């Protein structure tokens, strides 16, 4: 067997603090691998598997990667010229692609965005009522790829009635119900609309990252690699009409009730408004050490530190222990031996190693 292996360029290795992940951005899947193998695979040239001294380990890795179509073998080195590397740049000519509104939105806001091409429009509603149906009818006139509905309270006994109702709106991609504790089947597909049911309240859901919110696809990866996957090209209009960056932001950039279309465009195009969208995960403390950083949608508001961005509130995943908060053995950062502040990141290596061994080697 020759050593002429190339990596499928749509399978991207990403290194975390303890382990690495191969993002399969075409098939929307991922594979955890030891971080020692990440450097070997992270190349556009032929993969140097000989760097793995253990023959059994090397052959086992190659078999796994071939079977999952993460790598492929060429007959001759000359064939390499036919395979291009992945362009990781992300081009987006539109200042706005994602909008979040409430169902009681002033319809005049739709005039402010009528010239925008939107990938996603999210509508938050207390319940399924006339306000929601009216806004659904109105936004059907806009250029939108998909609509996501977030229903804070609803009568699940009327679910079949809701499904018939929403089937009339072709732009709806998903309907998300909260406080839905009696539903066993948490995800249902009906007439090309996904119905998702969450036990928690929407106020909790919007603040918390969870493993089910991880998204893997080419567009999301490239956006997260170059920008902030939550704040980039996004605007949130709160219930009072105030313009904000996202659901959890306090900063107010103006009110839609007193703006013209040109004034609104000026706000969302300003460097102050767009700043959060330009933050990269590799520039943010803790996130830069997380193997999930290019597939998560993190709505926490970053803060500026002396050299790096950081978060005042901790994520539910600890990359230094490779544990989610709902898993056995989870410890928060400080308990682990990791200390984050505006000054930077300090790691007590002895304490962290002791905690890691206790969790994973017992």
C-alpha positions as CSV (number, residue, x, y, z in Angstrom):
1,X,0.0,0.0,0.0
2,X,1.4,3.4,-1.0
3,X,1.2,6.4,1.2
4,X,-0.6,8.7,-1.2
5,X,-3.6,9.6,1.0
6,X,-5.4,13.0,0.6
7,X,-8.0,14.3,3.0
8,X,-11.5,15.0,1.7
9,X,-11.5,18.8,1.8
10,X,-15.1,18.8,3.0
11,X,-14.0,17.0,6.1
12,X,-12.2,19.6,8.2
13,X,-10.1,18.7,11.3
14,X,-10.5,21.1,14.3
15,X,-8.4,20.8,17.4
16,X,-9.7,21.4,20.9
17,X,-7.9,21.4,24.2
18,X,-8.1,17.6,24.9
19,X,-9.4,16.2,21.6
20,X,-10.2,17.1,18.0
21,X,-13.2,16.8,15.7
22,X,-13.5,16.2,12.0
23,X,-16.3,18.3,10.7
24,X,-18.0,16.6,7.8
25,X,-19.6,19.7,6.4
26,X,-21.2,18.1,3.4
27,X,-22.9,15.2,5.1
28,X,-23.6,17.3,8.3
29,X,-21.8,14.9,10.6
30,X,-18.7,14.9,12.9
31,X,-16.2,12.5,14.2
32,X,-14.2,12.8,17.4
33,X,-10.5,11.9,17.1
34,X,-7.4,12.3,19.3
35,X,-5.9,15.7,19.0
36,X,-2.5,14.2,18.2
37,X,-3.9,13.1,14.9
38,X,-5.3,16.5,14.0
39,X,-2.0,18.0,13.0
40,X,-1.3,15.0,10.7
41,X,-4.7,15.4,9.0
42,X,-4.8,19.2,8.8
43,X,-2.9,19.4,5.5
44,X,-3.7,19.9,1.9
45,X,-0.8,17.7,0.9
46,X,-0.4,14.0,1.2
47,X,-1.0,12.8,4.8
48,X,2.2,11.6,6.6
49,X,0.8,8.7,8.5
50,X,4.3,7.5,9.2
51,X,4.5,10.0,12.0
52,X,2.3,7.6,14.0
53,X,5.0,5.2,15.2
54,X,2.5,2.6,16.5
55,X,1.7,0.4,13.5
56,X,-1.5,-0.9,14.9
57,X,-2.7,2.5,15.8
58,X,-1.8,3.8,12.4
59,X,-3.6,1.1,10.5
60,X,-6.7,1.4,12.7
61,X,-6.8,5.1,12.0
62,X,-6.4,4.7,8.2
63,X,-9.1,2.0,8.1
64,X,-11.5,4.3,10.0
65,X,-10.8,7.3,7.8
66,X,-11.1,5.4,4.6
67,X,-14.4,3.7,5.7
68,X,-15.9,7.1,6.6
69,X,-14.6,8.6,3.3
70,X,-12.7,11.2,5.2
71,X,-9.5,10.3,3.2
72,X,-8.9,8.7,-0.1
73,X,-5.9,7.1,-1.8
74,X,-4.4,8.1,-5.2
75,X,-2.5,5.8,-7.5
76,X,0.2,8.4,-8.4
77,X,1.3,11.7,-6.9
78,X,0.6,13.4,-10.3
79,X,-3.1,13.0,-9.6
80,X,-3.0,15.4,-6.8
81,X,-3.2,18.4,-9.1
82,X,-6.8,17.5,-9.8
83,X,-7.9,18.1,-6.2
84,X,-8.4,21.7,-5.0
85,X,-8.2,22.8,-1.3
86,X,-11.2,24.2,0.4
87,X,-11.6,28.0,0.2
88,X,-12.4,29.0,3.7
89,X,-13.4,32.6,2.9
90,X,-17.0,33.6,3.5
91,X,-18.6,36.2,1.3
92,X,-21.8,37.8,2.2
93,X,-22.8,41.0,0.3
94,X,-25.9,41.6,2.5
95,X,-25.6,43.6,5.7
96,X,-28.6,41.6,7.1
97,X,-29.5,38.0,6.7
98,X,-31.2,37.0,10.0
99,X,-34.0,38.9,11.7
100,X,-35.7,38.1,15.0
101,X,-39.0,39.8,15.7
102,X,-42.1,39.4,18.0
103,X,-45.6,38.7,16.6
104,X,-46.8,42.1,17.8
105,X,-44.2,43.9,15.6
106,X,-45.3,47.2,14.1
107,X,-45.9,46.4,10.4
108,X,-44.0,49.5,9.5
109,X,-40.8,47.6,10.2
110,X,-41.5,45.4,7.2
111,X,-41.1,48.4,5.0
112,X,-37.6,48.9,6.5
113,X,-36.5,45.4,5.4
114,X,-38.5,45.0,2.2
115,X,-35.4,45.5,0.1
116,X,-33.3,43.0,2.1
117,X,-32.9,39.3,1.1
118,X,-33.2,37.3,4.4
119,X,-32.0,33.8,4.9
120,X,-34.0,33.4,8.1
121,X,-36.8,35.2,9.9
122,X,-37.6,34.2,13.4
123,X,-40.9,35.1,15.0
124,X,-41.5,34.9,18.7
125,X,-45.1,34.7,19.9
126,X,-46.7,34.2,23.3
127,X,-49.3,32.0,21.6
128,X,-50.8,31.1,18.3
129,X,-53.1,34.0,17.8
130,X,-54.4,36.6,15.3
131,X,-51.2,38.7,15.6
132,X,-49.0,35.7,14.6
133,X,-51.2,34.8,11.6
134,X,-51.3,38.5,10.5
135,X,-47.5,38.8,10.5
136,X,-47.2,35.5,8.7
137,X,-49.5,36.7,6.0
138,X,-47.6,40.0,5.8
139,X,-44.0,38.6,5.6
140,X,-45.0,36.2,2.8
141,X,-44.5,39.3,0.6
142,X,-40.8,39.5,1.5
143,X,-37.7,37.7,0.1
144,X,-37.1,35.1,2.8
145,X,-35.7,31.6,2.6
146,X,-37.1,30.2,5.8
147,X,-39.3,31.2,8.8
148,X,-38.8,29.9,12.3
149,X,-41.6,30.2,14.8
150,X,-41.0,30.2,18.6
151,X,-44.3,29.7,20.5
152,X,-43.8,30.4,24.3
153,X,-47.2,28.9,25.3
154,X,-49.6,26.8,23.4
155,X,-52.4,24.2,23.7
156,X,-50.7,21.0,22.5
157,X,-54.1,19.4,22.4
158,X,-54.7,21.5,19.3
159,X,-51.5,20.3,17.6
160,X,-53.3,18.7,14.6
161,X,-55.2,21.9,14.1
162,X,-51.9,23.9,14.2
163,X,-50.3,21.6,11.7
164,X,-53.2,22.1,9.2
165,X,-53.0,25.9,9.8
166,X,-49.2,26.2,9.3
167,X,-49.3,24.0,6.2
168,X,-50.7,27.0,4.4
169,X,-47.4,28.9,4.8
170,X,-44.7,27.5,2.6
171,X,-41.9,29.6,4.1
172,X,-42.2,28.0,7.5
173,X,-39.3,25.7,8.2
174,X,-39.8,24.9,11.9
175,X,-42.3,25.5,14.7
176,X,-40.8,25.4,18.2
177,X,-43.1,24.9,21.2
178,X,-42.0,25.6,24.8
179,X,-43.3,24.4,28.1
180,X,-44.2,21.2,26.3
181,X,-43.7,18.6,28.9
182,X,-46.3,16.1,27.9
183,X,-45.0,15.4,24.3
184,X,-43.0,12.2,24.0
185,X,-41.9,12.6,20.4
186,X,-39.8,15.8,20.7
187,X,-39.4,16.3,16.9
188,X,-42.1,15.7,14.4
189,X,-42.1,16.3,10.6
190,X,-45.4,17.2,9.0
191,X,-45.8,18.5,5.4
192,X,-42.1,19.7,5.3
193,X,-42.3,21.6,8.6
194,X,-40.4,20.4,11.6
195,X,-42.3,20.6,14.9
196,X,-39.9,20.7,18.0
197,X,-41.1,20.5,21.6
198,X,-39.0,21.8,24.5
199,X,-39.8,21.3,28.2
200,X,-38.0,24.5,29.3
201,X,-39.4,28.0,29.0
202,X,-38.3,30.1,26.1
203,X,-36.6,32.5,28.4
204,X,-34.2,29.7,29.5
205,X,-33.8,28.2,26.0
206,X,-32.6,31.5,24.4
207,X,-29.8,31.9,27.0
208,X,-28.5,28.3,27.0
209,X,-26.3,26.4,24.5
210,X,-27.0,22.7,24.3
211,X,-25.7,19.8,22.2
212,X,-28.9,19.8,20.1
213,X,-28.2,23.4,19.0
214,X,-24.9,22.4,17.3
215,X,-25.1,22.9,13.5
216,X,-22.9,21.3,10.9
217,X,-23.0,22.4,7.3
218,X,-20.7,24.2,4.9
219,X,-22.3,27.6,5.2
220,X,-22.4,27.6,9.0
221,X,-18.8,26.4,9.2
222,X,-17.4,29.1,6.9
223,X,-19.4,31.8,8.7
224,X,-18.2,30.6,12.1
225,X,-14.7,30.3,10.9
226,X,-14.6,33.9,9.7
227,X,-17.2,35.7,11.9
228,X,-19.4,35.2,14.9
229,X,-22.0,32.6,14.0
230,X,-24.7,34.2,16.1
231,X,-24.2,38.0,15.8
232,X,-23.0,38.2,12.2
233,X,-25.6,40.0,9.9
234,X,-28.3,39.6,12.6
235,X,-30.8,42.1,14.1
236,X,-33.3,41.6,16.9
237,X,-36.3,43.9,17.3
238,X,-37.6,43.6,20.9
239,X,-41.3,43.9,21.9
240,X,-41.0,47.7,22.2
241,X,-39.5,48.1,18.8
242,X,-35.9,48.6,20.0
243,X,-33.1,47.5,17.7
244,X,-30.5,45.1,19.2
245,X,-27.8,42.7,18.1
246,X,-29.5,39.6,19.6
247,X,-32.0,38.2,22.1
248,X,-29.7,38.6,25.2
249,X,-28.3,42.1,24.4
250,X,-29.1,45.1,26.5
251,X,-27.6,47.8,24.1
252,X,-30.2,49.7,22.2
253,X,-29.4,51.2,18.8
254,X,-32.7,53.0,18.2
255,X,-36.4,52.4,17.8
256,X,-38.0,51.3,14.5
257,X,-41.1,53.5,15.3
258,X,-39.1,56.7,14.6
259,X,-36.8,55.6,11.7
260,X,-36.8,55.9,8.0
261,X,-35.6,53.0,5.8
262,X,-32.2,54.8,5.1
263,X,-31.7,55.5,8.9
264,X,-32.3,51.8,9.7
265,X,-29.8,50.7,7.0
266,X,-27.3,53.2,8.4
267,X,-27.7,51.7,11.9
268,X,-27.2,48.1,10.8
269,X,-24.3,49.0,8.6
270,X,-22.5,51.0,11.3
271,X,-19.2,49.6,12.7
272,X,-20.6,49.8,16.2
273,X,-23.6,47.6,15.4
274,X,-21.5,45.1,13.4
275,X,-18.7,44.8,15.9
276,X,-20.0,41.7,17.7
277,X,-20.5,40.0,14.3
278,X,-16.8,40.3,13.5
279,X,-15.6,38.5,16.6
280,X,-14.0,35.2,15.8
281,X,-14.0,32.1,18.1
282,X,-10.2,31.8,17.9
283,X,-10.0,35.4,19.4
284,X,-12.3,34.5,22.3
285,X,-11.1,32.9,25.6
286,X,-12.3,29.4,26.2
287,X,-14.0,29.2,22.8
288,X,-10.6,29.1,21.2
289,X,-9.9,25.9,23.0
290,X,-13.2,24.3,22.2
291,X,-13.5,21.6,19.5
292,X,-17.1,22.6,18.9
293,X,-16.4,26.2,18.2
294,X,-17.3,26.2,14.5
295,X,-20.6,24.3,15.0
296,X,-22.1,26.1,18.0
297,X,-24.5,29.1,17.9
298,X,-23.6,31.0,21.1
299,X,-25.9,33.8,22.0
300,X,-23.9,35.0,25.0
301,X,-22.7,38.6,24.8
302,X,-18.9,38.8,24.5
303,X,-16.9,41.3,26.6
304,X,-13.7,43.0,25.6
305,X,-10.6,42.0,27.7
306,X,-7.1,43.4,27.6
307,X,-6.0,41.2,24.7
308,X,-9.0,38.9,24.0
309,X,-12.7,38.7,24.1
310,X,-14.3,36.7,26.9
311,X,-17.7,35.9,28.4
312,X,-19.0,37.0,31.8
313,X,-21.2,33.9,31.9
314,X,-19.9,30.4,31.5
315,X,-20.8,28.0,28.7
316,X,-22.5,24.7,29.5
317,X,-19.6,22.8,27.9
318,X,-16.2,22.7,29.6
319,X,-13.6,22.0,26.8
320,X,-10.8,21.5,29.4
321,X,-12.6,18.5,30.8
322,X,-14.6,17.5,27.6
323,X,-17.8,17.5,29.6
324,X,-21.3,19.0,29.2
325,X,-23.0,20.4,32.3
326,X,-25.6,17.6,32.3
327,X,-23.0,14.9,32.2
328,X,-21.6,13.0,35.2
329,X,-18.2,14.4,36.4
330,X,-18.8,17.9,35.0
331,X,-17.1,20.8,36.8
332,X,-17.2,24.5,36.0
333,X,-14.1,26.3,34.9
334,X,-12.9,27.5,38.3
335,X,-13.5,24.1,39.9
336,X,-11.5,22.6,37.0
337,X,-8.5,24.9,37.6
338,X,-9.2,27.4,34.8
339,X,-9.6,31.1,35.6
340,X,-11.1,33.6,33.1
341,X,-11.1,37.3,33.5
342,X,-10.7,40.5,31.5
343,X,-6.9,40.1,32.1
344,X,-6.8,36.7,30.3
345,X,-6.8,33.0,31.0
346,X,-4.9,31.3,33.8
347,X,-4.7,27.5,34.0
348,X,-3.6,25.6,37.1
349,X,-2.2,22.6,35.2
350,X,-1.7,20.4,38.2
351,X,-5.3,21.0,39.4
352,X,-6.7,20.5,35.9
353,X,-4.8,17.3,35.3
354,X,-5.9,15.9,38.6
355,X,-9.5,16.6,37.9
356,X,-9.3,15.3,34.3
357,X,-7.7,12.0,35.5
358,X,-10.3,11.6,38.2
359,X,-13.1,12.0,35.7
360,X,-11.8,10.0,32.8
361,X,-9.5,7.4,34.4
362,X,-11.8,6.0,37.1
